[in-house]
Amino acid sequence: MRRRTFLRGTLAGAAVAVASPAICTPRGEGATDSGAAATPVKAFALEELTIAEMQEGMRSGKFTARSLVKDYLERIDDVDRQGASLNSVIETNPEALSIAETLDRERKAGRVRGALHGIPVLIKDNIDTADRMQTTAGSLALVGAPTPRDAFIAQKLREAGAVVLGKTNLSEWANFRSTHSSSGWSGRGGQTKNPYALDRNPCGSSSGSGAAASANLCAAAVGTETDGSIVCPSSANSLVGIKPTVGLVSRSGIIPISHTQDTAGPMARTVADAAALLSALSGVDPRDPVTAASRGKAQADYTRFLDANALKGARVGVARKYFGFNDRVDKLMADAIDALKRAGATLVDPADIPTGSQLDAAELQVLLFEFKADLNKYLAERGAPAGRRTLKELIKFNEENRAREMPYFGQELFHQAEAKGALTSKDYLAAVAKNHRLARAQGIDAVARKFRLDAFVAPTGGPPWTTDLVNGDHFTGGFSTLSAVAGYPHVTVPAGYVRGLPVGISFFGAAYTEPRLIALAYAYEQATKLRRPPKFLPRAELNAQETSGFDARPQSPPLTRVRCGS
């Protein structure tokens, strides 16, 4: 497969069996023996702290919102700007400290807004904020162009008391510009690195959110997904990622690709933190009519579904057709399935969804049509600068700024989208109808009903590949497209490591089953507790052993208790 995001072009949507070595990296391409020295970074007092622990610290007086923000800003400087130079944060919020001080005064006066009060959160640079930060989707075309108001989810975060610490780098235009792109590269922000091995890719368009949250540069982060761009960077950076049902979280004020597939969602180090963030993000927004369908289905507090015993009696289907692309990933998944069984789940194996491999061509058609229509509408409503108000004008801008915007890959997808007609086209309408029929009624819904399933599981993806600005991404297999096309929820949780490189397991199901998926994911997380903080190695440790399941071998302490950052 050529790339990893939400686009797979016309390639097979099911996991493809690849005749490559089990660790997916050719000899000599970024490979190294074990023992590569980690990039030294300063000790960090907040490393791996949860949102609940930060709240307890603020209640006890150990922390303040201001101290948390100050520590995270210093961590960003130490790890993202210097040291490992992850390049995951495209800019920090110049008002973050003053916002934190206001929240501290509120707390002192007896007003605590909720679980996120005073918690520093990073958001992706395609989410509008009407402040001193920019919203550019990583493109130089939108640099210096203000946004008239907050995206609905930015407004919701502020109302919940979160401190928007800054914006994360991303694959430019959410990786819908070229079929040969490198995930995590943007003209404005450059290339983001994976904190587990700096020559490896952070995956997906929400790459900066994934790398930053994993490296403890924030308490949690917000990403966006059209197909794979929350779950893949979460898997590649050993995070929990929640891709919600489309419509649970508003898209107004988010630079779009597809109104049938786009959604924002949380990326965090624990299921509990992701659930807390999802609680703040969800809600009905008059500016995004699809959110009306979530009325009565959205939950005010997703943390109340955290149940360590949720797997007892649960029926979980194994989507076997998404396995088989990597022997070591299959081993991690076998360990994960054993863990599910030991925790009391009944496994239906296989529980394959035959329509999953029939979606790619129709999906691409829909994305191309909707990207042109939705982006043109967004740019007009935002009041983008003259000469950059339509997709056609952006294509011209990129050509005129080729040296900075297209030094490594082009804009084939822009050209393909610009050639599409209106959303009244018969081709478009037929593709949308086909997608929803195959992914929903004949897909996830049919198989879940047949086997009476609470959820399905599959590997989210393989170990992160070496970043390659010549050829683009080297995605080898995994799961995202079926849930993305259906618009259904998808949760990924750390499942272990291949040569020290993270791999996630996906829990997915029918529309608005977030409460059940969160419960199952939490029970799995508590049974395995597999996340390890990154070591900031320059290259992968090829002699490292796999870790997964109930492996009781002692783990080496994260090299940077010397100390790695956050």
N, C-alpha and C positions, 0 to 999 in steps of 0.2 A: 504494500500500500504506500502511496506517495506521501501522505501527510496525516496529521492527527488534529482534528478539531471537531467541527460539526459537519465537515464536508468530507465525503469519501468519493465524490464524483460518481462515476458509473461503476466503481469497483464493488465487489461483493460486500454486502452489509453484514453478513455473518462473519465470525472469526475465520480468517483464512489460514489454512495449514501452510506453514512456510518451511521450506527446506533450508533453514538457516541454523547455525549453532544455537544451542539452548539459551545462551545468554544474549542473543540478538546482536552482538557487536563483533564485527569481523576482526580477526587478529590484526593488531597494528593500528586499528582505528580508535584511538583514545584508550586503548587497553593498557593496563599497568599491572605489575605485581602488587601484592598486598604490602602494606607497610609504608605507603605514600604518606608523607607528613601532612597533617591537617593544617589549614591556614590558621595561624594563631589569631584569636580575637579575645577581647576582654571578658572577664567574668561578668555574668549578668544575673542580678538578684531575682528577676522576674521569670527566669527560664522555666518554661512548661507550666507556669501557673495558670489555673483555670479562672474563668470569669467568677465563679462562686468564691474561690480563694481570694481574688482581688476585692470582691465585695466585702468579705469578712475582714480583710485587711483595712479597708476604708472604715468599716464600722468600728473596729478596735482602735483606730488611730495610727496604725502602722503605716498605712498608705494614705495619700490623698489623690484625687483625680489629677491634680497638678503634678504630683510626684510620679504617677504612672506615665503621664504624657511626657514628662521630662526624661524619664528613664528610657522610654521607647524611642524618643527622638535621638537620644545619644546612641542607642543601639543601632538605629538606622544609619547614623553617621559612621559608627565603628564597623558595621558588617556590610552594609549596602553600598556606601560611598567609598569606604576604605576596606582594609582587610580582605575579606573574601570577594568584595566588589560584586555582590549578587545582581545589582542593577534592577531590583524588583520594584522599587518605589520611584515613580516618575516625578513626584513632587510632594513636599510636606505642606501641611496647612499652617500658614503664618499666624492664624488666629487660634490654634489648638490650645496653647497655654492659657489664653484669656478665657476661652470657653470652659476649660477645666476649672479655672478659678471661680467662675460663675456657678458651676455645678457644686463645687465645694461649699460655697456660701449657702446654696439651697439645702445641702445636706445638714449643714450646721444649724439651719433654721428649722429643721425637722421635715423637710420635703425630700423624699427619695422617689424618683419617678418609676423605678422598677429595676429589673435585673441588670440592665445595661447602664445605669446611672454612673457616669464618670469613667466608663470603660472605653479605652482607645481602640478604634476600629479603622482599618484601611478599606477603601472602596476602589473599584476598577475605574480607569480613566475613560470610560464611556458612559459614566453616570453623571448627569448634570448637577452642578452645585452653583448656586447664585452667591458666590463668595469670592475671595481673592485667588482661588485656585482655578485652573483651566480644565476644560473637558474637550479632549481632542481625538479620542480613539487612537492615540499614538501617531496621528498624522500631522505633518507640518501645515497642512491646509487649514486646520482649525486653530492653530496657535494664535493667541491674541484676540480670539473672538469670544466675547462674554456670553454666558447663558442667562436668559432672563429670569429663570426661577429654578428652584431645586427640583430634581426628580422626586416623584412621590416617595420613593424609598429613602432618599436622603432626608426628606422632611420627616419621615417616620423615625429614622434613626435619631435625629435631633430631638424629636418629641420624647423618645424613650430615654434620653439622657446620655446617649453615646457621644463620644468625642470623635468626630471625623478627623483622623490623624493625618490623612493624606490620600493621594491617588496612586494606584499601582500601575506599573507598566503592563503591556498586553501585546498580543499579536495585532499588528496594525489593522484597523477596521475589523477587529474581532476575527481576524484570519480569513476574511472573505475578500481577498484581493488577488491571490495567486494560488495556483495548484502546486507550486514548488516552494512555498514559503517555509520559513523556519519559525516554529512556534516560539513566542516570546520576543520576537524582533519587531521593533517599530521605528519609523523614521525619526520620531521625536525622542524615543527612549533608548534605542539600541537593543542589545540582546540580553535578556534575563538568563541567569544561570540557575542550575539546580543545586541546592545547598548540600545534598548528599554526595555529589561528585560534580565539581564545577565545570567539567567538560561535557556534562550531560544536560539534556533538555528538560525544562520544567513542564512541558506539554500544554497544549490547548491555548485558547486565547486568553484565559484567566491565569496565565502563567505567573504574572507578578503577584497576584493575590495568593497563589499556591506557594510560591517560594517565600514570600514575606511572612505568611502565617506560620509556615513550617519552621522558619529560622527565628521565630519569636521576635519579629519586628512589630507586632501588634497583638492584641488579645485574640482577634479573629478578623476575618476579611470577608468582603462581598465580591463574588464573581458573577459573571453572566454566562449563559449557555444557549446555543442554538442546537448543537449536537456534540456533546462531549466536553465542552469547555469549562464546566465546573468539575465534572467527575474525573476527567483525565488528569488535570493538574493536581487534583486532590490525591488521586492514586499515586502519581509520580513523586509527590512530596510528602507522602505518609500522613495525609490528613483525612478528616471526615468531610465529605462534601454532600450537600443536599440540593439536587435539582428538583424544584417543586413542580407540581401540576401546573401547567400553563394557565394563568389566571388567578392563582393563589397570591402571587406577588405582582404588583403593577409594573408595567414597562414604560409608563409615561416619563419622558425626560431621560430615557436611555437611548443612546445611538443604536438604531435597529439593524437587524438583518431580516427577520421573518416574524410577522405577527402571529403565525400559527405555531411557531416553535420557540421563540425567544422567552427567556425568563431569567431573572436574577435569583441568587441563592447564596446561602452561607457556606463558608469554608473555614474550618476550625480544627484544633488539635484533639478535641473530644466530641463525642456525640452530644453531651450535655450542652457544651458551648454552642454547637451548631443549632441545636433546638432552641436555645435562648435567643439566638440571633434571628432565626426564622420567625419566632413569635413577634419580634419587633418589625419585621419586614412585611408581613402579610397584611392584607386589608383591602377593602373595596375602594376603588378610585374612579370617580366619574370621568376622568380623562382617559381611562383605559376600560372601555365597556366590558371586555371579557372578564374583568374581575367581579362583575355582578354575579356570575355563576358560582363564585366561592361563598356567597352569602349563606350562612347556616352550615357551611362545611369547614370554613377556616376556623382554627382554634386560637384563642387568645393567648394560651400558654402551652407550647408544645413540650415543655420540660415535664409536665405532669404525666407524660406517657413513658418516661424513663423507668423501665422495669427490668431489673436484672434477671427475673425469672420468666420473661416473656416468651422464650423459646420453648418452654415446657408445653407440650401439646400442640405447638404450631405446626402447620403443614407447609413445607417449603419445597418448591420445585427447582430442580437443577437443570438449567438451560444449557445442556451439553454441547449444542452446536457452536457455542462461543468458546469452547475449550479447544486444545489441540494445537495452538500456535507456538507453544514454548513448553518444553518438558518440565522445566523448573517451576514455571508458573502453575502447571498442572499439579505438581507436587504440593505447592502451597495451597491450591484449591482443595486437594484431597485432605490435607490437614485441617483446612477450614470446615469442610463437610463433616469430618470426624468431630470437630469442636461443636458444631451445631447439633449433632446427634447426642453427644455427651451432655449437652445442655438441655436435652429433652425434646428436640424437634423430630418430627417425622419427615423424612426426606423422600420425595417422589422423584426418582432418578431413572431415566431422563424425564424431563417435562419440557420438551422442545416446542418452540413456536415456529411452525413451518413457514409462515409468511415473512419472517424476519429477514430472509435473504432476498426478498423481492422488492425492496423499498428504494434502493439507491438512485436509480434513474429518475423516478418520480420525485424523490426528495430534492434532488438537484434542480429540477425544473421549478419546483415551488420556491426554493430559496432564491433562484435567479430572478423570477418574476417579482417576488415580494421585496427583495433587496432594493431594486430600482424604485418601486412605488413607495415603500416605507421610508427609505433614506431621503428621497426627494421631499416627502411630506415633512419629515423631521427638520431638514435643513431650512425649509421655508418657514416653519413655525418658530424655529430658533432665531431666524434672521441672520444666517451665516453671511460672511463677507461677500461682497460683489465678486463674481467670477468663481465662487465656490459654493453655489447654492443648488446645484444639481449634480447627479452622478456624471453627466456628460462633462460638466465643468471641472469636476475633480479629476477625471481622466486627463484632461488638458493640463491641469495643474501638475499632476505627477509627471507628465512628459516634459513639461518645462522645468521641472526640478528633479530630473532623472538622477543626477549624481547623488542627491541626498535621499530621495524617496525610493529609488529602484536600483541601488547598487548591487543587490544580490538576486532579486527576483522581480517579476513584472506585475501586470495587472490584468491577466487573462480573464479572471472572473468579473472584473469591472466591465470589460468589453462584452462578455457574454450576457451580463445582466442588462447593459444598456441596449442591447439588440432586442430585448423582450418587449412585448406589447403591454396592454392594459390588463388589469386584474379581471376584466370581463371576458378575456380570451378563453375560448373553449379548451385549448390545451392546458391552460392553467387550472381551470375549474375541474377538468378531468383528473389532473395530477393530484390536486388536493383531496378529491373524493376517493381516489385510489389509495392514497397514503392513509387516510383515516380508516377506511374499510379494512385494509390489510393489517395495520398496526393495532387498531382497537378491536372492532367487533370480531374479526377473523383471527386476531392475533392474541394480545395479552388477555383480553376479556374472555375469549373462548377457552383458552387453555387453563386459565385460573378457575373458571367455572367447571370445566371438565374434571379437574383433579381436586377441586375444593381447596385451593391454595390460599394461604395468607400472603405469600410473596414468592418471588423467584430469586435465585442467586446465579451469578456468573462472574468470571474474572473481569475486573474493570479494564485492565490493560496489562501490558508487559512492563518489564523494567525500563526506565528511561533510556533513550538512545543517545548517542553522542550528537551534539549539536553540529549541524552540517549546513553552512551557508552556501555551499556549492550546489548540493542536490536537494536540499530541503529536508523535511521530516522523514523518519524511518519507522513509521508506525507499523507494528506487526500483527496486532489483533486485540480483541477485547469487546466490551459491550457498551453501547450508548445509543445507537441509532434507533432501535425499536422504541424505546421510551421517549426519545426526543421527537420522533415523528408522531407518535401517539399523543404527545403532550402530557405524558403521565409521569409520576414521581419516581425518583431514582436516588438512592443513597449509597455512597461508597465509604468503606471503612478500611483502615490498614489491615492487611492480611499477612504481612511478613516482608521479607527482603530476599532478593536474589543478588548474591555478591555485594551485599550492603545496599542495594538499590531497591526502593520501595515498590510494592505491588499492593493493589487494593482489591477487595471483594465487593461486588455490587448486590444490593437488595433492591428489587423493583417490583412494581405491582400496578394495580388499576388506579384510575383517577381518584384523587383526594384520599389516598390511603397513607398519607404521611404519618399519622399517629401510629399505625401498625408497623410501618417500615422503621420509624425511629425507635420504637420499642424493641423490635428484633435486632436492629443494628446495635443498640445499646447493650442488649443481653450478650450479643456476640463479643462486643468490645470488652465488656467486663469479664467474660470467660477467658479471653485471650490476652488482653492488654499488651498489644504488640508494638505500639508506636515507640520508636526510639528517636531522640532528637538528632538532627544532622551533625556530621563531623566536619563539613566543609573541606573534604578531601579534594585534591586537584584532579584526581582520576579515580575510577572505580577500583575497589580492592578485588582483584580476580581470584585471590585465594581465600576470600571470606566465605564462611559457610552460610547456607540459607537459614533463616529463622522464621518460624511460623508456628501456628497451633499452640500446643501445650509444651513446646520446647522448653525444658527446664535448665538448659545450659546457661551459665552466667554470662551476662552481656558485658562487653567492655564499656567502661564509662565513657560518655561522649567526650571525645578528646577536647577539650576546651572547657572542661571544668577548670581550665587554664585561662581562658574560658570562652565558650562560644556564646554568641549573642542571642538576640531575640528577634 
